[in-house]
Amino acid sequence: MMSKVSPCLWFDGEAEEAANFYVSLLPNSRIEKVQKNVVDCPAGKAGTVLVVYFTLAGQSYIALNGGMKMEYSHAASFSIDCADQAEVDRLWDALLADGGKAEQCGWLRDRFGVPWQIVPTAVHDTIAGPDPAGAGRAMQAMLGMIKLDVEGLRRAYQGV
């Protein structure tokens, strides 16, 4: 069932491919419905995919083939809270596959250009920890990272 509010991702013919890729990454994810163009339109010929409704980790999303390439911005991105370094590593590698681009501080863009933040839960315990000096060290360590490193953040927080 669709949420009342669902983020809509704009693609140029790759909506179904992207949705299938995203649902393969996280539990509680699935394709809900694929809507085809009934007539020829700017988004594609009759019979091609127009919209894919999907659930990603329990949240409803829409993937739209809008008929032209649009650029995504960090102003709207997707953050995945990861339990541990193994989950960070798995998702980081999967989202970078086939042309994704790594960025700073746990950010990346997948092969479709969508920006993601791959964030271990440990970030919250370190950069917002009760020790201000430790939080400052962890923040400085994070600013120097590409993929976030749980042990590196903890060591920085502890001053090790």
C-alpha positions as CSV (number, residue, x, y, z in Angstrom):
1,M,0.0,0.0,0.0
2,M,1.3,3.4,-0.9
3,S,2.2,5.9,1.8
4,K,0.4,9.2,1.8
5,V,3.8,10.8,1.1
6,S,6.3,9.0,-1.0
7,P,9.6,10.2,-2.4
8,C,9.6,10.2,-6.2
9,L,12.9,9.5,-8.0
10,W,13.1,10.7,-11.6
11,F,14.9,8.5,-14.2
12,D,15.3,8.5,-18.0
13,G,14.2,5.0,-18.8
14,E,15.9,3.3,-15.9
15,A,13.1,3.4,-13.3
16,E,12.4,-0.3,-13.2
17,E,16.1,-1.3,-13.2
18,A,16.8,1.2,-10.4
19,A,13.8,0.0,-8.3
20,N,14.8,-3.7,-8.7
21,F,18.4,-2.8,-7.7
22,Y,17.3,-0.9,-4.6
23,V,14.9,-3.6,-3.3
24,S,17.7,-6.2,-3.6
25,L,19.7,-4.3,-1.1
26,L,17.6,-4.2,2.1
27,P,15.1,-6.4,3.9
28,N,11.4,-5.5,3.9
29,S,11.7,-4.3,0.3
30,R,9.7,-5.2,-2.8
31,I,8.2,-4.0,-6.0
32,E,4.6,-3.1,-5.5
33,K,3.4,-2.2,-9.0
34,V,4.8,-1.4,-12.4
35,Q,2.7,1.0,-14.4
36,K,3.2,1.1,-18.2
37,N,2.5,3.9,-20.6
38,V,-0.9,3.4,-22.1
39,V,-0.1,5.8,-25.0
40,D,3.0,7.3,-26.5
41,C,4.2,10.2,-24.4
42,P,7.4,12.2,-23.6
43,A,8.3,9.5,-21.0
44,G,8.2,6.7,-23.6
45,K,6.3,4.6,-26.1
46,A,3.0,2.8,-25.2
47,G,3.9,-0.4,-23.3
48,T,7.1,0.9,-21.8
49,V,7.5,1.5,-18.0
50,L,6.2,4.8,-16.8
51,V,6.2,4.4,-13.0
52,V,7.4,1.8,-10.5
53,Y,5.9,1.8,-7.0
54,F,8.2,0.1,-4.5
55,T,8.9,-0.4,-0.8
56,L,12.4,0.0,0.5
57,A,13.0,-1.0,4.1
58,G,9.3,-0.5,4.8
59,Q,9.1,3.0,3.2
60,S,7.1,3.6,0.0
61,Y,8.9,5.1,-3.0
62,I,8.1,6.0,-6.6
63,A,10.4,5.6,-9.6
64,L,9.3,7.6,-12.6
65,N,10.6,7.5,-16.1
66,G,10.3,11.2,-16.8
67,G,11.5,11.3,-20.4
68,M,14.8,13.1,-19.8
69,K,17.8,13.0,-17.6
70,M,17.6,15.1,-14.4
71,E,20.4,15.7,-11.9
72,Y,20.0,14.8,-8.2
73,S,21.3,17.0,-5.4
74,H,22.7,16.4,-2.0
75,A,19.8,18.6,-0.8
76,A,17.7,15.5,-1.0
77,S,19.5,12.2,-0.4
78,F,18.9,8.8,1.2
79,S,20.5,7.8,4.4
80,I,20.9,4.2,5.4
81,D,21.5,3.6,9.1
82,C,23.9,0.6,9.3
83,A,24.2,-1.6,12.4
84,D,27.9,-2.3,11.9
85,Q,30.9,-2.1,9.6
86,A,29.9,-5.2,7.7
87,E,26.6,-3.6,6.7
88,V,28.4,-0.4,5.8
89,D,30.8,-2.3,3.6
90,R,28.1,-4.4,1.9
91,L,25.9,-1.5,1.0
92,W,28.8,0.8,0.1
93,D,30.2,-1.8,-2.3
94,A,26.8,-2.6,-3.8
95,L,25.8,1.1,-4.4
96,L,29.2,1.9,-5.9
97,A,29.1,-1.1,-8.3
98,D,28.8,-0.5,-12.1
99,G,29.7,3.2,-12.1
100,G,28.8,4.7,-8.7
101,K,31.1,7.4,-7.3
102,A,32.4,7.7,-3.7
103,E,32.3,11.0,-2.0
104,Q,33.4,12.4,1.4
105,C,32.0,11.5,4.9
106,G,30.0,8.4,3.9
107,W,28.3,9.9,0.9
108,L,28.2,8.3,-2.5
109,R,26.3,8.5,-5.7
110,D,25.0,5.2,-7.2
111,R,25.2,4.4,-10.9
112,F,21.9,6.3,-11.5
113,G,23.3,9.5,-9.8
114,V,21.2,9.2,-6.7
115,P,23.0,10.4,-3.6
116,W,23.2,8.1,-0.5
117,Q,24.7,8.4,3.0
118,I,25.9,5.1,4.3
119,V,26.0,5.8,8.1
120,P,27.0,3.4,10.8
121,T,25.0,3.8,14.1
122,A,28.4,4.4,15.8
123,V,28.5,7.9,14.2
124,H,25.7,9.0,16.5
125,D,27.6,7.6,19.5
126,T,30.8,9.4,18.5
127,I,30.2,12.8,16.8
128,A,27.3,13.4,19.3
129,G,28.8,11.6,22.3
130,P,28.7,13.1,25.8
131,D,32.4,14.0,25.7
132,P,32.8,17.2,23.7
133,A,36.5,16.7,23.1
134,G,35.9,13.2,21.9
135,A,33.0,14.3,19.7
136,G,35.3,16.9,18.2
137,R,38.0,14.4,17.5
138,A,35.4,12.0,15.9
139,M,34.0,14.8,13.8
140,Q,37.5,15.6,12.5
141,A,38.2,11.9,11.8
142,M,34.9,11.6,9.9
143,L,35.6,14.7,7.8
144,G,38.8,12.9,6.6
145,M,37.0,9.7,5.7
146,I,35.4,8.6,2.4
147,K,33.6,5.4,3.5
148,L,32.9,5.7,7.3
149,D,35.0,3.5,9.5
150,V,33.4,2.4,12.8
151,E,36.7,1.6,14.5
152,G,38.3,4.8,13.3
153,L,35.5,6.9,14.7
154,R,35.6,5.0,18.0
155,R,39.4,5.4,18.3
156,A,39.2,9.1,17.5
157,Y,36.4,9.6,20.1
158,Q,38.5,7.8,22.7
159,G,41.6,9.7,21.8
160,V,43.5,6.6,20.8
